[in-house]
């Protein structure tokens, strides 16, 4: 399919899988794969922006990832530190708005401060919105939303019978962001792994055997080509 004929999804979500296995095949430490994956992510953000994607959400670190080896977790956190600081100028130059979703209390205070600074510094940018999920788990997100709604009910601000799907969405980390049109997962896995389970209700899925460090614009275009061939009916008949 010609690139000009592609239907470009408004919102792309990516589960960036395979960094560790990619590095192991090259007889390198898993941390080497994460470093390469970070570079690929920056290029993918640029490619998505150039192609007209409005929102890009990536699964960077899940609530379950704390169970990984201490050294690997530390390397990932240091990559976050470096990115959050360097991204301010880069995102402002490229008109990128940045957001971070996930439960922040377990993160180091310097990382929390950098997240707040990045979000505030880029909030008025009008280009692609880049959403990074750090210490994120969809079940945790939903539980936090339910607890917040419960407090509102206790305080009399919401009546139990008034709670709708739209009410719940206003208490999710992604409030104000349209649901993903396309989910890409790399490295051959075909599961959600606790990622955006509410938001992916009508999302198209694309799975590729390509490991994240090998993901490039050609792979992205393959995903968009597959997406373009899908007939999205949202439960209706056409």
MOHULIN-V997790 format. One record per residue. N is the residue number from 1. PHI is phi as a letter, one per 40 degrees, with the letter a starting at -180 (NA if undefined). PSI is psi in degrees with one decimal (none if undefined). OMEGA is omega as a letter, one per 20 degrees, with the letter a starting at -180 (none if undefined). Layout:
[[N | PHI | PSI | OMEGA] [N | PHI | PSI | OMEGA]]
This chain:
[[1 | NA | 134.7 | r] [2 | c | 141.8 | a] [3 | d | -33.3 | a] [4 | c | -16.6 | a] [5 | c | -4.8 | a] [6 | c | 142.3 | r] [7 | c | 115.3 | a] [8 | c | 119.7 | r] [9 | c | 142.1 | r] [10 | c | -39.8 | a] [11 | b | 120.3 | r] [12 | b | 131.9 | r] [13 | b | 142.1 | a] [14 | b | 129.9 | r] [15 | c | 107.6 | a] [16 | c | 90.7 | a] [17 | b | 149.5 | r] [18 | h | 5.5 | a] [19 | d | -48.8 | a] [20 | c | -43.8 | a] [21 | c | -36.8 | r] [22 | c | -44.1 | a] [23 | c | -39.7 | a] [24 | c | -39.0 | r] [25 | c | -22.6 | a] [26 | b | 13.5 | r] [27 | f | 39.0 | r] [28 | b | 159.2 | r] [29 | c | 153.1 | a] [30 | d | -32.3 | a] [31 | c | -29.9 | r] [32 | c | -38.5 | r] [33 | c | -38.2 | r] [34 | c | -39.4 | r] [35 | c | -42.9 | r] [36 | c | -39.2 | r] [37 | c | -35.1 | r] [38 | c | -38.4 | r] [39 | c | -40.1 | r] [40 | c | -37.6 | r] [41 | c | -43.6 | r] [42 | c | -41.6 | r] [43 | c | -38.8 | a] [44 | c | -39.1 | r] [45 | d | -44.1 | r] [46 | c | -43.0 | r] [47 | c | -44.4 | r] [48 | c | -42.8 | r] [49 | c | -45.5 | a] [50 | c | -32.9 | a] [51 | c | -9.6 | r] [52 | h | 9.6 | r] [53 | c | 138.2 | a] [54 | c | -29.2 | a] [55 | b | 134.1 | r] [56 | b | 120.8 | r] [57 | b | 127.7 | a] [58 | b | 144.9 | r] [59 | c | 98.0 | a] [60 | c | -37.2 | a] [61 | a | 120.0 | a] [62 | c | 166.8 | r] [63 | c | -23.0 | r] [64 | c | -16.2 | a] [65 | c | -13.3 | r] [66 | c | -19.8 | a] [67 | c | -4.5 | r] [68 | c | 165.7 | r] [69 | d | 143.1 | a] [70 | d | -44.4 | a] [71 | c | -41.2 | a] [72 | c | -42.6 | r] [73 | c | -42.1 | a] [74 | c | -40.6 | r] [75 | c | -43.9 | r] [76 | c | -44.1 | r] [77 | c | -37.2 | r] [78 | c | -34.2 | r] [79 | c | -40.7 | r] [80 | d | -46.9 | a] [81 | d | -49.2 | a] [82 | c | -43.9 | a] [83 | c | -45.3 | a] [84 | c | -32.2 | r] [85 | c | -47.9 | a] [86 | c | -23.3 | a] [87 | c | -23.4 | a] [88 | d | -56.5 | a] [89 | c | -41.8 | a] [90 | c | -44.0 | a] [91 | c | -36.4 | r] [92 | c | -37.0 | r] [93 | c | -33.2 | a] [94 | b | 11.0 | r] [95 | g | 35.7 | a] [96 | c | 130.2 | r] [97 | c | 131.0 | a] [98 | b | 139.7 | r] [99 | b | 151.5 | r] [100 | b | 129.4 | r] [101 | b | 158.3 | a] [102 | h | 171.6 | a] [103 | c | 118.3 | a] [104 | c | -15.8 | a] [105 | c | -24.8 | a] [106 | c | -11.4 | r] [107 | c | 155.0 | r] [108 | c | 149.2 | a] [109 | c | -35.0 | r] [110 | c | -32.9 | r] [111 | c | -42.9 | r] [112 | d | -44.0 | r] [113 | c | -40.8 | r] [114 | c | -36.6 | r] [115 | c | -48.8 | a] [116 | c | -39.8 | r] [117 | c | -44.2 | a] [118 | c | -45.8 | a] [119 | c | -43.4 | a] [120 | c | -39.3 | a] [121 | c | -23.5 | a] [122 | b | 3.1 | a] [123 | c | -24.2 | a] [124 | c | -0.2 | r] [125 | c | 146.5 | a] [126 | b | 5.5 | r] [127 | c | -149.7 | r] [128 | d | 141.6 | r] [129 | c | 121.6 | a] [130 | b | 117.4 | a] [131 | b | 120.9 | a] [132 | b | 125.8 | r] [133 | c | 110.9 | a] [134 | b | 130.5 | a] [135 | f | 48.9 | a] [136 | b | 137.3 | r] [137 | a | 134.1 | a] [138 | c | -40.1 | r] [139 | c | -42.2 | r] [140 | c | -42.2 | r] [141 | d | -44.5 | a] [142 | c | -40.6 | r] [143 | c | -43.8 | r] [144 | c | -39.0 | r] [145 | c | -44.2 | r] [146 | c | -41.7 | r] [147 | c | -40.7 | r] [148 | c | -42.6 | r] [149 | c | -38.9 | r] [150 | c | -40.4 | r] [151 | c | -38.3 | r] [152 | c | -37.8 | r] [153 | c | -45.2 | r] [154 | d | -35.3 | a] [155 | c | -0.8 | r] [156 | g | 11.0 | a] [157 | c | -23.5 | r] [158 | b | 135.9 | r] [159 | c | 138.1 | a] [160 | d | -39.7 | a] [161 | c | -8.9 | a] [162 | c | -6.0 | a] [163 | c | 124.0 | r] [164 | b | 177.2 | r] [165 | d | -37.5 | r] [166 | c | -34.5 | r] [167 | c | -48.5 | a] [168 | c | -42.5 | a] [169 | d | -30.5 | a] [170 | c | -12.4 | r] [171 | b | 3.9 | r] [172 | c | 161.9 | r] [173 | c | -25.5 | a] [174 | c | 15.9 | a] [175 | d | 136.0 | a] [176 | g | -5.5 | a] [177 | b | 130.4 | r] [178 | c | 150.0 | r] [179 | c | 150.1 | r] [180 | c | 141.5 | r] [181 | c | -32.7 | a] [182 | b | 130.5 | r] [183 | b | 127.4 | r] [184 | b | 130.7 | r] [185 | b | 130.2 | a] [186 | c | 170.7 | r] [187 | g | 23.5 | r] [188 | g | -6.7 | r] [189 | c | 147.1 | a] [190 | b | 65.3 | r] [191 | a | 166.1 | a] [192 | c | -25.0 | r] [193 | f | 43.7 | r] [194 | g | 34.5 | a] [195 | b | 117.9 | r] [196 | f | 43.2 | a] [197 | c | -34.0 | r] [198 | c | -46.7 | a] [199 | c | -20.9 | a] [200 | c | 17.5 | a] [201 | d | -38.3 | a] [202 | b | 24.8 | a] [203 | c | 144.4 | r] [204 | c | 138.6 | a] [205 | b | 142.1 | r] [206 | b | 121.0 | r] [207 | b | 136.7 | r] [208 | b | 146.5 | r] [209 | c | -12.8 | a] [210 | c | 128.1 | r] [211 | c | 151.2 | a] [212 | d | -42.6 | a] [213 | c | -16.7 | r] [214 | c | 0.6 | a] [215 | c | 134.0 | a] [216 | a | -172.2 | a] [217 | c | -35.9 | r] [218 | c | -40.9 | r] [219 | c | -39.4 | r] [220 | c | -42.8 | r] [221 | c | -33.7 | r] [222 | c | -41.9 | r] [223 | c | -41.8 | a] [224 | c | -33.8 | r] [225 | c | -43.6 | r] [226 | c | -42.6 | r] [227 | d | -40.4 | a] [228 | c | -24.2 | a] [229 | c | -7.8 | a] [230 | c | 147.5 | r] [231 | b | 102.1 | a] [232 | c | 110.0 | a] [233 | b | -14.9 | r] [234 | f | 40.4 | r] [235 | g | -4.3 | a] [236 | c | 172.1 | r] [237 | b | 133.3 | r] [238 | b | none | none]]
